[in-house]
Amino acid sequence: MKLLTTDKKNNVLDSMMRLLDENREGIIKANKKDLELFQKED
């Protein structure tokens, strides 16, 4: 990680945070589906 400046790292983290926030509903929906499938396998 020393190859990147702090500003670059912060920009990457900001981008990741924005993408996660923009896709929040889809991610939560997919997680719920995964949990339901996992519980059915028990």
Z-matrix of the N, CA and C atoms (Angstrom, degrees):
N
C 1 1.451
C 2 1.525 1 112.04
N 3 1.314 2 117.29 1 -12.48
C 4 1.459 3 119.46 2 179.12
C 5 1.522 4 111.63 3 -69.93
N 6 1.331 5 116.95 4 -12.81
C 7 1.459 6 120.13 5 179.60
C 8 1.522 7 111.76 6 -70.58
N 9 1.319 8 116.75 7 -22.05
C 10 1.465 9 121.16 8 -177.88
C 11 1.523 10 110.72 9 -105.26
N 12 1.318 11 115.24 10 144.93
C 13 1.459 12 119.36 11 175.37
C 14 1.527 13 109.54 12 -74.83
N 15 1.301 14 115.87 13 162.40
C 16 1.456 15 120.80 14 178.49
C 17 1.526 16 110.18 15 -59.81
N 18 1.317 17 117.20 16 -39.90
C 19 1.466 18 120.24 17 178.74
C 20 1.522 19 111.66 18 -61.30
N 21 1.334 20 117.06 19 -42.55
C 22 1.475 21 120.49 20 178.97
C 23 1.527 22 110.13 21 -63.45
N 24 1.326 23 116.31 22 -45.55
C 25 1.469 24 120.25 23 179.45
C 26 1.525 25 110.74 24 -60.17
N 27 1.330 26 116.07 25 -43.70
C 28 1.458 27 120.00 26 179.25
C 29 1.527 28 111.36 27 -63.83
N 30 1.319 29 117.44 28 -38.38
C 31 1.463 30 121.12 29 177.66
C 32 1.522 31 111.19 30 -63.59
N 33 1.326 32 116.12 31 -41.31
C 34 1.469 33 120.41 32 178.26
C 35 1.530 34 109.69 33 -63.85
N 36 1.325 35 116.78 34 -46.11
C 37 1.464 36 120.23 35 179.94
C 38 1.526 37 111.43 36 -63.60
N 39 1.317 38 117.21 37 -40.15
C 40 1.464 39 120.65 38 176.75
C 41 1.531 40 111.19 39 -61.90
N 42 1.328 41 116.62 40 -41.37
C 43 1.466 42 120.98 41 178.79
C 44 1.523 43 110.91 42 -64.29
N 45 1.330 44 115.98 43 -43.23
C 46 1.464 45 120.11 44 179.03
C 47 1.522 46 110.71 45 -63.12
N 48 1.319 47 116.56 46 -42.04
C 49 1.463 48 121.02 47 179.38
C 50 1.528 49 110.73 48 -63.00
N 51 1.318 50 116.64 49 -41.49
C 52 1.460 51 120.98 50 179.93
C 53 1.524 52 110.46 51 -65.18
N 54 1.346 53 116.81 52 -44.45
C 55 1.463 54 120.79 53 179.73
C 56 1.530 55 111.60 54 -63.19
N 57 1.327 56 116.40 55 -42.60
C 58 1.465 57 119.74 56 177.93
C 59 1.522 58 110.87 57 -62.95
N 60 1.329 59 116.21 58 -41.95
C 61 1.452 60 120.55 59 -179.77
C 62 1.529 61 111.22 60 -65.59
N 63 1.333 62 116.94 61 -40.83
C 64 1.465 63 121.20 62 -179.89
C 65 1.526 64 112.11 63 -66.97
N 66 1.334 65 116.36 64 -27.43
C 67 1.462 66 121.06 65 -176.30
C 68 1.524 67 112.64 66 -108.98
N 69 1.314 68 116.08 67 17.04
C 70 1.469 69 122.00 68 -175.35
C 71 1.527 70 112.98 69 -52.92
N 72 1.330 71 117.68 70 -49.98
C 73 1.474 72 120.80 71 -176.84
C 74 1.521 73 111.77 72 -60.33
N 75 1.324 74 116.66 73 -46.04
C 76 1.460 75 120.57 74 -179.47
C 77 1.519 76 112.48 75 -64.79
N 78 1.324 77 116.13 76 -38.63
C 79 1.468 78 120.98 77 179.56
C 80 1.528 79 110.11 78 -65.77
N 81 1.328 80 116.71 79 -45.31
C 82 1.469 81 120.71 80 -179.85
C 83 1.527 82 110.22 81 -64.41
N 84 1.322 83 116.51 82 -41.66
C 85 1.464 84 120.82 83 179.13
C 86 1.537 85 110.83 84 -61.93
N 87 1.323 86 116.94 85 -44.27
C 88 1.467 87 121.31 86 179.32
C 89 1.523 88 110.60 87 -65.25
N 90 1.324 89 117.56 88 -39.68
C 91 1.466 90 120.77 89 178.53
C 92 1.516 91 111.42 90 -64.14
N 93 1.337 92 116.96 91 -42.06
C 94 1.465 93 120.30 92 178.11
C 95 1.523 94 110.82 93 -61.13
N 96 1.337 95 115.91 94 -42.29
C 97 1.462 96 120.69 95 179.28
C 98 1.529 97 110.33 96 -62.52
N 99 1.333 98 116.75 97 -43.91
C 100 1.463 99 120.93 98 178.04
C 101 1.520 100 111.55 99 -61.05
N 102 1.333 101 116.46 100 -42.88
C 103 1.467 102 120.15 101 179.78
C 104 1.519 103 111.02 102 -64.73
N 105 1.321 104 117.72 103 -41.22
C 106 1.468 105 121.00 104 178.89
C 107 1.528 106 110.59 105 -63.13
N 108 1.319 107 117.32 106 -42.87
C 109 1.462 108 120.88 107 178.81
C 110 1.522 109 110.69 108 -65.28
N 111 1.313 110 117.24 109 -39.49
C 112 1.465 111 121.30 110 178.93
C 113 1.515 112 111.29 111 -63.54
N 114 1.322 113 116.76 112 -42.51
C 115 1.471 114 121.13 113 -179.69
C 116 1.515 115 111.40 114 -67.30
N 117 1.323 116 118.91 115 -30.70
C 118 1.472 117 121.92 116 179.14
C 119 1.523 118 111.45 117 -71.65
N 120 1.339 119 116.86 118 -24.81
C 121 1.469 120 120.64 119 -178.19
C 122 1.523 121 112.15 120 -75.75
N 123 1.340 122 117.87 121 -17.86
C 124 1.478 123 120.81 122 -178.82
C 125 1.485 124 112.45 123 -68.02
